[in-house]
């Protein structure tokens, strides 16, 4: 019989730990065999069991006979489990010099608390459900700007530095512009310099207030001596003028400090934040400094491009006007690809970079119709414009046509000579990919 082979007889029952464990394993095998058989009787009869030399049909026969005494098997296994548990408890008591509960409690009380997270964890270990309840009540109090309700939870034992779901009460108060909540948390031991994860970075309560445009909270934190960190950059990205002016003119923040290659001025130019750019330019001492090389790469600009290159590339007309008012020399600066801001600008914004761009386009159109009057006066007009340094030899209209293309099509050799002498590029292409050489060939102007 399967039970007689695997389960010891009652008269052989003892308290020897090894014998008890061995008998328990044998008793559990009874359940395994029965479960195996009833899950797929046909397969069991065919394949048998890897640990038994008998055929599957013989073992199945024993299993069917075991069912008559199955309650005894269950009772015996439960008894064996109880005996094993008692043996384990006895071994623990012998291994520890004092009561296990007191021993573990003493060890837990000796754990150092070195951070706000550790303090919160201690509350959760003591009673996680109570901590969640208290934190949610405190969170609701912060959102409702209820100082009394928040103080009640803090007096009940909730740490002022408690956080849940990567969100701290201090940063939550800063995000909701609650100066009163910040004051209550600080009076109960909260850290005004507290930081929390935000995406891939860690931000302080002041930075949270700056990125949400919370002026009152930002003022309270600044008056409390909280360091700026990247608060100015966050305020600039959101276009929050009040916070930007407060940081610049009251607390002396530096708009030229770069984080990951970007200063507050660069962020304003790239983000088209014209409302805050004027204040930044009034304080900045590095308006004409070249951009960070990695930033140029990310913006698809040549190395050593400047702020005006960025504004021109992204068609920020108001930003271009503001920069040219403060630093007009940037319009003539070239990057490593010998490009000025005019060269990287879209045709629609080029007139805002070159004061005489429209006159250059008029001249271009004059070259285009030069064939009708034999080119009379065209070359002389070009010389006068270049003499005044007003004409852009490479100006292009909305179709990408340049004055050199128009002069070549009109077979105006003298005009072409003047244009080339003043920097016109014969390799410039229009929107159809055609150059001045193409149109000279098309007009059969071998000269």
C-alpha positions in Angstrom: 0.0 0.0 0.0 1.2 3.5 -0.8 0.5 4.9 2.7 2.2 1.9 4.4 5.3 2.4 2.3 5.5 6.2 2.6 3.8 7.1 5.9 5.1 5.8 9.2 2.8 3.8 11.4 1.4 5.5 14.5 3.4 3.3 16.8 6.6 4.5 15.1 5.8 8.2 15.7 8.6 10.0 17.5 9.9 13.5 18.2 13.3 13.1 16.4 13.5 16.2 14.1 15.1 14.2 11.2 12.5 11.5 11.4 9.6 14.0 11.6 10.8 15.9 8.5 11.3 12.6 6.6 7.8 11.4 7.5 6.3 14.8 6.5 8.0 14.6 3.1 6.6 11.1 2.6 3.2 12.2 3.7 3.2 15.1 1.2 4.2 12.6 -1.5 0.8 11.0 -1.0 -0.9 14.3 -2.1 1.5 14.6 -5.0 0.7 11.1 -6.3 -3.1 11.6 -5.9 -2.9 15.0 -7.6 -0.8 13.6 -10.4 -3.2 10.7 -10.9 -6.5 12.6 -10.9 -5.1 15.4 -13.2 -4.6 12.8 -16.1 -5.3 9.2 -15.2 -4.6 7.9 -18.7 -1.2 9.5 -18.9 -0.4 8.3 -15.4 -1.2 4.7 -16.3 1.0 4.9 -19.4 4.1 6.7 -18.0 4.1 5.9 -14.3 6.3 7.9 -11.9 10.0 8.6 -12.3 10.7 8.0 -8.6 8.9 4.6 -8.5 9.9 1.3 -10.1 6.3 0.1 -10.3 4.1 0.5 -13.3 1.7 3.4 -13.5 -1.2 0.9 -13.3 0.1 -0.5 -10.0 0.5 2.9 -8.5 -2.9 4.0 -9.7 -4.4 0.9 -8.0 -2.7 1.9 -4.7 -3.9 5.5 -5.0 -7.5 4.3 -5.4 -7.2 2.2 -2.2 -5.7 5.2 -0.4 -8.9 7.2 -0.8 -10.6 5.1 1.7 -8.2 6.2 4.4 -7.5 9.8 3.1 -8.7 11.6 6.2 -6.1 9.8 8.3 -3.4 11.0 5.8 -4.6 14.7 6.2 -4.6 14.5 10.0 -1.2 13.0 10.1 0.3 15.6 7.8 -1.2 18.4 9.9 0.3 16.9 13.0 3.7 16.6 11.4 3.6 20.3 10.3 2.8 21.3 13.9 5.7 19.3 15.2 8.1 20.9 12.7 6.9 24.4 13.6 7.5 23.6 17.3 11.0 22.4 16.5 11.8 25.6 14.6 10.6 27.8 17.5 12.6 25.8 20.0 15.7 26.2 17.8 15.2 30.0 17.6 14.8 30.3 21.4 18.0 28.3 22.0 19.9 30.5 19.5 18.9 33.8 21.0 19.9 34.9 24.5 16.6 36.6 25.1 13.0 36.6 24.0 12.8 36.8 20.1 10.3 39.6 20.1 12.4 41.7 22.4 15.5 40.9 20.6 14.1 42.0 17.2 12.5 45.1 18.7 15.8 46.2 20.2 17.6 45.7 16.9 14.9 47.8 15.0 15.2 50.6 17.6 18.9 50.8 17.1 18.5 51.6 13.3 19.8 55.2 12.6 17.4 57.7 11.0 19.5 59.8 8.7 17.1 61.2 6.1 13.5 62.3 5.6 12.8 59.0 3.7 14.1 57.0 6.7 11.8 58.9 9.1 8.8 58.2 6.9 9.8 54.5 6.6 9.8 54.2 10.4 6.2 55.4 10.5 5.3 52.9 7.8 6.9 50.1 9.6 5.1 50.9 12.8 1.7 51.1 11.0 1.6 51.5 7.3 -2.2 51.8 7.1 -2.1 54.6 9.7 0.7 56.4 7.9 -1.2 56.3 4.5 -4.3 57.7 6.3 -2.4 60.5 8.0 -0.5 61.4 4.9 -3.6 61.6 2.8 -5.3 63.8 5.4 -2.3 66.1 5.4 -2.2 66.2 1.6 -5.8 67.2 1.5 -5.1 69.9 4.1 -2.3 71.3 2.0 -4.5 71.3 -1.1 -7.3 73.1 0.8 -4.8 75.5 2.4 -6.1 74.4 5.8 -3.3 75.0 8.3 -5.3 73.7 11.3 -5.9 70.3 9.7 -2.3 70.0 8.6 -1.1 70.8 12.1 -3.4 68.2 13.6 -1.7 65.4 11.5 1.7 66.7 12.3 1.0 66.8 16.0 -0.4 63.3 15.8 3.1 62.1 14.7 3.2 62.4 11.0 6.8 63.7 10.1 6.9 67.0 8.3 9.3 65.4 5.8 6.9 62.6 5.0 6.6 61.6 1.4 4.4 59.1 -0.5 4.6 58.3 -4.2 7.7 60.4 -4.7 5.8 63.5 -3.5 6.7 65.4 -0.4 4.3 67.7 1.6 6.9 70.5 1.3 7.1 70.4 -2.5 3.3 69.9 -2.7 2.8 73.1 -0.7 5.3 74.9 -3.0 3.5 73.7 -6.1 0.2 75.2 -4.8 1.7 78.5 -3.9 0.8 78.1 -0.2 3.1 80.2 1.9 1.0 79.3 5.0 1.5 75.6 4.5 5.2 76.0 4.0 5.4 78.0 7.3 3.5 75.2 9.2 5.7 72.5 7.8 8.9 74.4 8.6 7.7 75.0 12.2 7.2 71.2 12.6 10.7 70.4 11.5 10.2 70.4 7.7 13.3 71.1 5.5 12.7 74.0 3.2 15.7 72.7 1.1 13.8 69.4 0.6 14.1 67.8 -2.8 12.0 65.3 -4.7 12.5 63.3 -8.0 11.1 65.0 -11.1 11.6 62.9 -14.2 15.3 62.3 -14.5 16.3 65.1 -12.2 15.9 66.0 -8.5 14.2 69.4 -7.8 13.9 71.5 -4.7 10.8 73.1 -3.3 11.9 76.5 -4.7 12.4 74.9 -8.2 8.9 73.4 -7.9 7.5 76.8 -7.1 9.4 78.4 -10.0 8.2 75.8 -12.6 4.6 76.3 -11.5 4.8 80.1 -11.4 4.0 80.2 -7.6 5.3 83.7 -6.7 4.3 83.8 -3.0 5.9 80.4 -2.3 9.0 81.3 -4.2 9.3 84.6 -2.2 8.9 82.8 1.1 11.5 80.2 0.2 14.0 82.8 -1.0 13.5 84.9 2.1 14.3 81.8 4.1 17.6 81.5 2.4 16.9 78.5 0.1 19.6 78.4 -2.7 18.6 79.2 -6.3 19.8 76.0 -8.0 18.0 76.0 -11.3 14.9 78.1 -10.2 15.7 80.9 -12.7 15.8 78.4 -15.6 12.5 76.9 -14.6 10.8 80.3 -14.3 12.2 81.4 -17.7 10.9 78.2 -19.4 7.4 78.9 -18.1 7.6 82.6 -18.9 6.9 83.7 -15.3 8.0 87.3 -15.4 7.3 88.1 -11.7 9.6 85.2 -10.5 12.2 86.0 -13.1 12.4 89.7 -12.0 12.4 88.8 -8.4 15.3 86.4 -8.9 17.3 88.8 -11.1 16.7 92.2 -9.5 16.0 91.4 -5.8 18.1 88.3 -5.1 20.8 88.7 -7.8 20.5 85.5 -9.7 23.0 85.1 -12.6 21.3 84.5 -16.0 24.6 83.4 -17.6 25.1 80.2 -15.5 24.7 77.2 -17.7 23.1 73.8 -16.8 23.6 71.1 -19.3 24.9 73.7 -21.7 21.9 76.0 -21.4 21.7 79.3 -19.6 18.5 81.2 -18.7 19.1 83.5 -21.7 19.5 80.5 -24.1 16.3 79.0 -22.7 14.4 82.2 -23.3 15.6 82.5 -26.9 15.0 78.9 -27.8 11.6 78.8 -26.1 10.5 82.2 -27.6 9.9 83.7 -24.2 10.1 87.3 -25.3 8.3 88.6 -22.2 11.3 87.6 -19.9 14.1 88.0 -22.4 14.3 91.8 -22.0 15.0 91.5 -18.3 17.6 88.8 -18.9 19.4 90.8 -21.5 19.5 93.8 -19.2 21.5 91.7 -16.6 23.5 89.3 -18.8 27.1 90.0 -19.4 27.6 87.2 -22.0 25.0 88.0 -24.7 27.6 87.6 -27.4 29.2 84.4 -26.1 29.0 81.4 -28.4 26.7 78.6 -27.5 27.8 75.3 -25.9 29.0 72.9 -28.6 26.7 70.1 -27.5 23.7 72.5 -27.5 24.6 73.5 -31.1 24.6 69.9 -32.0 21.2 69.3 -30.5 19.8 72.3 -32.2 21.3 71.3 -35.6 23.5 74.4 -35.7 27.2 74.7 -36.6 29.6 75.1 -33.6 30.2 78.6 -32.3 26.7 79.8 -33.3 25.3 82.6 -31.2 21.9 83.5 -29.7 20.8 85.2 -32.9 21.5 82.1 -34.9 19.1 80.3 -32.7 16.4 82.9 -33.0 16.8 83.1 -36.8 16.7 79.3 -37.2 13.5 78.9 -35.3 11.8 82.1 -36.8 11.4 83.9 -33.5 11.0 87.5 -34.9 10.4 89.3 -31.6 13.4 87.5 -30.0 15.5 88.6 -33.0 14.5 92.3 -32.5 15.3 92.2 -28.8 18.7 90.7 -29.4 19.6 93.1 -32.1 18.6 96.0 -29.9 21.0 94.8 -27.2 23.8 93.3 -29.3 23.6 94.4 -32.9 27.0 92.9 -33.6 25.6 89.4 -33.4 24.1 89.8 -36.9 27.6 89.9 -38.4 29.1 87.0 -36.4 29.8 83.8 -38.2 29.8 80.3 -36.9 32.3 77.5 -37.8 30.5 77.0 -41.1 31.0 80.7 -42.0 27.3 81.3 -41.6 25.8 84.6 -40.3 22.3 84.5 -38.7 20.9 85.8 -42.0 22.3 82.7 -43.7 20.5 80.2 -41.4 17.3 82.2 -41.3 14.1 81.3 -43.2 13.3 83.7 -46.1 10.3 85.0 -44.2 12.4 86.3 -41.3 15.5 87.5 -43.2 14.1 91.1 -43.6 14.2 91.4 -39.8 17.9 90.6 -39.7 19.0 92.7 -42.6 17.6 96.2 -42.6 18.3 96.5 -46.4 17.1 93.1 -47.3 14.0 94.3 -49.0 16.0 96.8 -51.0 18.2 93.9 -52.1 15.1 92.0 -53.2 14.0 95.1 -55.2 17.4 95.1 -56.9 17.0 91.4 -57.6 13.7 92.0 -59.4 15.4 94.9 -61.2 18.1 92.5 -62.5 15.4 90.0 -63.5 13.8 92.6 -65.9 17.2 94.0 -67.0 16.8 92.4 -70.4 13.9 94.7 -71.2 16.1 97.9 -70.9 19.4 96.3 -71.9 20.7 96.3 -68.3 21.1 100.0 -68.3 21.6 101.4 -64.8 21.5 97.9 -63.1 25.3 97.6 -62.5 25.6 101.2 -61.3 22.8 100.7 -58.8 24.5 97.6 -57.5 27.8 99.5 -57.0 26.0 102.2 -55.0 24.3 99.7 -52.7 27.5 97.8 -52.1 29.3 101.2 -51.5 26.8 102.0 -48.7 27.2 98.4 -47.4 23.5 98.0 -47.5 23.0 95.3 -50.1 23.1 91.6 -49.4 24.7 90.0 -52.5 23.1 86.6 -51.6 19.6 87.8 -50.8 16.9 85.3 -52.0 13.2 85.8 -52.5 10.5 83.3 -51.6 11.4 81.1 -54.6 15.0 81.1 -53.6 16.1 83.4 -56.5 19.2 85.5 -56.0 20.3 88.7 -57.8 23.1 86.7 -59.5 20.6 84.3 -61.0 18.4 87.1 -62.3 21.5 88.9 -63.8 22.7 85.7 -65.4 19.3 85.1 -66.9 19.3 88.7 -68.2 22.8 88.2 -69.7 23.9 91.2 -67.8 27.7 90.5 -67.6 28.5 93.8 -65.8 25.9 93.2 -63.1 27.2 89.6 -62.6 30.7 90.9 -62.2 29.7 93.5 -59.6 27.8 90.8 -57.7 30.6 88.3 -57.7 33.1 91.0 -56.6 30.9 91.7 -53.6 30.6 88.1 -52.4 27.7 86.6 -54.4 27.8 82.8 -54.5 27.3 81.2 -57.8 26.6 77.9 -56.1 23.5 79.3 -54.3 20.4 77.2 -55.3 16.8 78.2 -55.6 14.0 76.1 -54.4 14.1 74.0 -57.6 17.8 73.3 -57.0 19.0 75.6 -59.9 22.1 77.9 -59.7 23.2 81.0 -61.5 25.3 78.9 -63.8 22.3 76.9 -64.8 20.4 80.1 -65.8 23.5 81.5 -67.6 23.6 78.3 -69.7 19.9 78.4 -70.3 20.1 81.9 -71.5 23.1 80.9 -73.7 25.2 83.6 -72.0 28.7 82.2 -72.5 30.3 85.4 -71.1 
